[in-house]
Structures are given as structure tokens and as C-alpha cells.
């Protein structure tokens, strides 16, 4: 059996790849590994709005209770609620059932430890080992010792209060549009912004179990871009299905991606003297335009592998306070241990209000270089072909020569899908488009 855990927990199509049995096994093994030796451990369980969440939650909770642990069921809440409440409630672990930005047929299960961090590979491997050895040595208590589940009703409000407390101003006088992706923040985001006094306009806040991420949210922000202009809003925010990421839209309807959000937040924190070592942690996917802007502002950038867990690892290791990804995963480590879409949105709104500038002016800090991303569908066992095939290697070298230092080629296998992503950056959009597609076609021709 290959590795169960990808870059962000266990993910797959619900009821085929990710079955109730898998969820039960993960609940049972996860509860055992994360709480070994704890007296009546307590594990929080939450989900996003997708229809398969109920099925997986029931199975996961059954697994947790079967080893004598307690399950606290949070219901539908944004992913960042889980690590926050795990710390607040002194729980032993937290689990989120979500496939984030993926379409409705997918779902996923991700674990957080008692401090709210995603698990290191070693612990994930240990959970998998226990499942594969058929739970050898794992207890099955009886009578009084079987676990109980409780339903938590105040967790969402607790998280909203926490998110609001991360900014030092109210948002009165701001006209804000929110695209909730028919996902987990459909209550939290609207409530937080309204309670802070913003004038709030909302789209895609009617989840029905099947419309999560459907032509909406951070993966499809086009509707929000149009809506902000139509409603004459000052700014807008698009969340993904589980609200651990967020993209912004300025008053002119331009999309402000994670790179720009990170750059303007880094400058703001640096000006306040709150950016540790004047350093921002990003991934190799971040736009070259960010490097240029940060250099000009006296901000250092540290690059990690793709995946918010690697950004977080680097931040924790050296105490850096801000990091994230172009996709809108932004981690403010002073506030939470994972990407937090609502906190990100509130920070940007607060910077806009305090600066007195428009968001388009603030976003002018960074000029993006043209970038193109082409996905090639490749079987999992062929994902490294770009490292092994001589013709592909030669082709990449030739492209890099043509780009002549102002641009780059980045190829990486997806951690969650059977894809290889081909990314090019350069000064000429038409030129890099052609190069990226030619390279993707070459990779496909080798399979």
C-alpha cells in the first residue's frame, strides 16, 4: 500500500477512495496514536458543508469512541477553528473533514495535534502502520470505558470572537463583499464583518451540501470581481470551501492573490516593527514580482517546498510570524497555527481602513510578472518523468536559456491529484504560454 497521507491529510473521492471504513480506521488509529497514555483523551471533530461530511463524521467519531476517547463534535466550522479551539479547550487533538478547494465529490480528513499543528510525517506514518497491522495492541474497551461524544454549540462564536480580536480597529464605513464559496465560513465571515461594523454584501452563502466551490469562492473569483464593482464596494474577499485560504478583490474588480496579500501584510508588519527579522516565508511557487517588491521594501524572503505545512515548519523553526502561498493560504503565526481565511480578510480590511488608501493603491506595492500554469494528467507512478527523461530535461534547459534570467520554469507533481503542474514565469505572456503548453504536451507524449 502506498502512503495514505498526501500534502494535506488523507483525501479522495468520498465513498470510493475515502470510505466510511477508512474514516473509522483513521479515527481509531488517530485517536490511539495522538493520545497514547492520556486519561480519557478529548478529540475535536469538525467538517465543511459537503454532503459526504455527515457520513464520514459518523464513521470517524465511531472510530474515536472505540478506543475510549471522547469526541467533541463542532459541526460545520472553518478549518482554522479546529486548531484554535484545540488549544482553547485543552483538547488532545483536532480533526477536520474537508477537501478544501476540491469539488464536492472529494472529501478529506486532516489531523491537528494538541498545539494545533498539522502532524509531522512520522506521526502520519505511525497512524497508517497501525491500520495496516490491523490495530494490533490497540485496546477495545468495554462498559464504562467506551468513549462518549458531545455536541459543542459555542465553538463557532468563540472562533468569531477570536478572529475579530486580531485587528485593532472596527470596520465602520467599509463596504465589503464576501464570497463564502457555499462552504464552511458562510456564517463566520458574515457575522465577524457585520459585528465589526462593516457594510456587508454576500454571495454564495447558501450551502446545500452539493454546491461547495461550484463556480465560486477563491478558485472561481470571477463572480465576486464583478459583484464588487457592481455594488461599489471598497473591497471583496473570496474564501475556499473550508476557509483556510482567502483571496481579495480591489475596488476596481482586480484579483489580489496571496502573493500580493502577503507582500502588503509584510510591509505593514515591518512598518510596525512586528515582522520578525523582516522576513516573509513563501514557497517556490510565489511570483518573481514578489521577490522584486520585497527587496525594494527591505523584506527578506525564505522559500520552501509547495504546501502550507512546509511554510509553517520554517516559520516555527525560526519564529517567523508571517508566511503563506499564492493560493491565499496566509499564516499569521501570532494568531493561529494554520492558514486562516477570515483572519487574513480582517487583516487586509484593517490595513485598508488604517492606511486610508484604496486596496488598488496598497496592492500597487507589487507588480506581478506574467505566469502560466498548465496541468498534465499523469499516473501517480509516472509523476517523476520530468526528472528522468533526457528529452524533457533538455527542453527545460532550453526554455531557461530563452528566458535569460528574467523568468523561470518550475515543475512539480501534485500532492493530492494525479497531475504534474508545469509553471513558467517571464516577461512575455504569449511566449511563456506557448512554452508551457509545449512542455506539458512533451510530458504527456512520454506516458
N, C-alpha and C positions, 0 to 999 in steps of 0.2 A: 504493500500500500504506500502511495506517495504521501507527502506531507499534507495533513488536513488543513493546517492554518496557512492562509495567504498573508498579504501585507496588512490586512485589516480584519483579523479574525477568520472564522470559517464562513464561506459564502458560496451560494449556488442557487439553482432554481428550486424553490420550495416545493416539497413533496416528491421531487425526483432525486436531485443531488443532496438536498438538505431535507431529510425526512424527520418525522416525529421521533423515530428511533435514534437518529443521530443526535437530535436535540436532547432527548432523555439521557443518552450516554454522556453528552458534553456536560449536562447539568450534574450528573452523578460523579463523573471523574473530576470535573472542575471544582465542585464543592469539596471533594476529598483532598485534592492537591492544594487548594488555596487556603484550607482551614485546618489542616492536619494538626491535631494536638490542641485545638481550641475547644473550649467548653461551649456547647450549643452555638455553633457559628451562625452568623446572620449574613445573608446574601441578598442584595437588592436586584430586582429584575424589572426591566423596562422595555418598551417597544415603540416603533414608529406606527404609522397609520395603515400599513399594508395588510391586506386581508389575511395573509398567512400568519400574521403575528399571533393571533389567538391560539391557533393550533400549536405553534412552536413554543409559545409561552407555557401552555398547559403541560407539554411534554418536558420542557426544561425544568419547570417547577417540581414536577413529579420526581425527576432525577435528583434534584437538590434535597427534597424531603426524604428520599430513600436512604440517604446516608446519615440522616439525623440532623441535618442543618435546617435553619429556618429561612423561609423565603419572604421577603417584603416586596409586594407587587406594587410598582409605581404607576402602571398603566402607560398611556401614551404621553411621553415627555421627550424633549430634545436630548440627544446623546450626552451633551456636556452636563446635563442634570445628574447623570449617574455618578461620574467621578466626584462631583461636588457633594452630593448627598452621602456618598460612601464615607467621605471624611466627616461630614456633619453628624451623621448618625453613628459614627464609630462602627461601621459595618466591616465585615471581614473581606468582602469582595462585592463587585457590582457587575451585572451582565446586561448588555444592550442587544435587543433583537432588531436588527435593521440591515438593509443593504444600501444604506446611504443614498447615493445619487443614481443607483441602478434602477431599471424598470421594475414594475410591480411584481412580475413573476419571480424575481430574485428575492432572497432574504439572507440574513447573516446573523452570526452570533459572535459578539466580541466581549472579552472579559477585561475587567479592571481590578487591580489589586487593592489592598485596604488603604493605600495612599492616593488612589485614583489614577494610577498609571496603567497603560496597556502592558500586557505581560511580555517579559523577555522570551526569546525563542526557547530557552531551556525549559521554562515552565510549560509553554505550549506543547513542547515535545513530550514532557512528562505526562500531561493530560492525554495525549494521543497514545503514549505507551500503555497507560492503564486501560484504555479502551481496547487496545489490540491484545492485551494479555487477559482479556475477559474479566477485568476487575478483581484479579487475584489479590487477596488480602484486604479488599475494601469491605468494610462492615455493612451488614444489612440489619440494622437494629429493629427491635420489635417493641410492642406495647408502648409505654410512656416515652421511649427513646426515639420514636419516629418523629421526623420534623413536622412543623406546622407552618402554614402560610398565613400572612395577614395582608390586608389591602391598605396601602398608605394613601391618605387623602390630601395631606398638606404639602407633599413634596414639590409639586409644581409651583405653588405660591412661594415656597421657601426659595426655590431657584430664581423665580422672577425678582424677588426682593434682593437677592444676592447680585443678579445681573445689573439691576438699577443702581446698586451701591458702588459699582465700579466707575461711575462717572461723577464729577464734582458739580455738575450743573443740571438744571432742569432743561427741558427741550421746548419750552413755551415759545410760540412764534415760528416753529419749524413745521413745514408741510412735508410729511414723509409718506412715501408709497412703499408698501410691503408686499412681496410675492412669497407666500408661505409654502409653495410647491405642493399644496394639499398634503402636507407632511406634518412632522412632529411639532413644529413651532406654531401651528395655526392659532393656538391660544396664547402661548407665552410671549411671542413677539408683539402681537397686537396689544396685549394687556400692558406689557412693560412700556412701550412707547406712549400709549394713552395715559398711563399713570404718571409719566414724566411730563405730561402737558403738551405733547406734540399733537398736531392736527393729522390724523392717520387715515390714509386711504389704502384699502386692502384688496388684493386679488388672490385667487387660488387658496382660499382658506375654508373650503368645504370638502374635507376628505370623505370619500365613500368606501375606502378600502382598496379601490382599484385605480384611482386617478393620481396617485402619488407620482411626482416628477413628470407627469404626462404633458409634454409641451409647455412646461412651466418651471419655475424655480431657477436655480443657478446654472443648470445645464441647458436651459432654454429661456434666456432672459429677454427675448425679443418683445414679448407682450409687455413686460414691465418697462422696457426702454420707451415704448410708445406711450404707455399709460402715464409715466412721469411727466412727459411733455404735454399730453392732453389735459391732465389735471393741474398743470402748472405747479408741480411740486418742487421743493428745493433739492430733494434727493430721494433715491429709492434703494431698497435692499432686496436681493433675491437670495433665498435660503435653499439648501438642498433638502432631501427627504427627511434626514434626521437632524438637520440644523447644526451640524458641526462645522459647516462652512457657509460663507456668505460673500456675495459679490455686490458692488454698489453701482448705482447709475447716477450720473450727474444731472443737473437741471436741464441740460440740452439733450438728454437721452443717450449720452455716450456711456458705454460699459466701462466700469472701473474695476479691473481684475485684481486678483490677490497680490500681484507684484506691486501695483500702484498703491493699494491699501497699505501694504507692509512698508513701502518707502515713505509714505506720508505719515504713518504712525511712528516710524523710526525717527523721523526728523522732529516730530512733536515731542517724543520722549527725550530725545537728545537735548532739545532746547530747554526742557525742564530739568536736565541733569539726571534723568531716570533711566537712561539706556546704558546698561552695564557694559563697560569697556567700549562704548559707542559701537556696539556690534549687533548685527542682524543675522539670524541664521536662516538660510534658504536652501532650496535643492538645486541640483544641476539643471533642472528644467526652467529656472527663472530666466526672464528675458535679459539679454545683454544690456538693454537700456537701463535696467535697474543698477547694474554694476557702475555704469557711467554716472547715473544720478547720485548714487551713494558716495562714490569717490568725490564728487563735487561738494557734497554736504559733509564730508569728513566722517562718513559712516563706514565701518569695516563690514564686509560680508563674508560669512563662512558657508561653504557649500557642502551639502550632504547628498546621499543617495535619495531617490524619489520615495516619498512616503512620510507622512507626518510623524510616524514613530521614530524615524531616524533624525528628523529635525529636533524632536523632543529630547532624544538621547543626548544630542550635542548640547542642547540648552541646559539640561540638568547637570551634565558633566562639568560645565564651566560657569553655571549660574547666570546664563544669559536670559533676558526677560522677554524678548520678542523674536518670533520666528514663524515660518509658515511656507505655504505653497501658492503658486499662481492660481490654483483652482479655488482659492478662497478659504483654505484651512489656515486660520491665523491663531497662533498660540500666544496668549498673554500670560506668561508663567506666574506673574504676581497674583493672578486671579484664578486660573484654572489649569488643569494638567492635560488638557486636550484642546483641539480646535473648538472654538465656541462662537457659533454664528451670531448669536444675539449679543454677546459681549462685544464682538467685532463691530457690529452695526451701531451699537450705542457709543463705542469709542469714536467712530468716524463722525457720527452725528454731533457728538460733543466737541470734537475738533473743529467742525464746521461752525458750530454756534460760537465757540470761544474766539475763533480767528476773525469772525465777521466776513470771511471770504466765501465766494461760491465754491461748490465742490469742484467745478471745472478748473477754477484758478488753483485750488490746492493740488489737484491731480496733475497740473502742469509741471510739477516737480520732476516728472519722469517722462521721457519720450520713448515709446516702445519701438524697437526695431521690428520690421516685419518678421513674422514667424509662421511656419506652416507645420501642421501635424497630420500625418497620414497613417491610418491603421492598416496593417496587413494581417489578415486572419491566418494564423499559423498553429498547427497542432502543438500541444504542450511539449512534446518530446523534440520539436524542431525549433524551439524558441531561441537557441543559441547559434543558429545557422550563420548569422551575420558575423560571428566571431571566427567561424571555421571555414567558410567558403572563400577561396582565393579571389574569385571574380568580384564578389561583393566587397571584400576588403579593399581591393584595388579601386573599385568605383567610389568608395567613401573617401579614399586618399585624393582622388582626382577632384571630387567636389570641394574638399577642404582647400585644395590648391587654388581652385577658381574663386573661392570666397575670400581668399587673400587676407586673412586676419580679421576682417570685419564680418563675422558670421561664424556659424559652426554647424556640425552635424551631430545629432545625439540619437542613438537608437537604444531602445530598452524594451524588454519583454514586460507585458502587463502582469502584475501580481495577482489579479483577480479574474482575468479572462484569457481565452486562447488567442492572444494578439501580440504582435510586435509593433511598437509605436516608432515611427520614423519622424523625427523633428529636425527642421532646418531653420536657421535664422540667417538673415542677411539684409542688405540694403534694398534689394530689388525683389518685390513680391512675385512678379511674373516668373523671374528666373528661378527663385527658390521653389515655387510651386512645381515647376516642371521637373527640377532636380529631385524633389521629394517623391513625386509620383513615379518617376523613372526608377528610383531606388527601390520603392515599395514593390513595383512590378518585377524588378530583378529578383528580389527576395522570394516573391510568390512563385516565380518561374522555377525556383530550385526545389520546390516541395513536391 
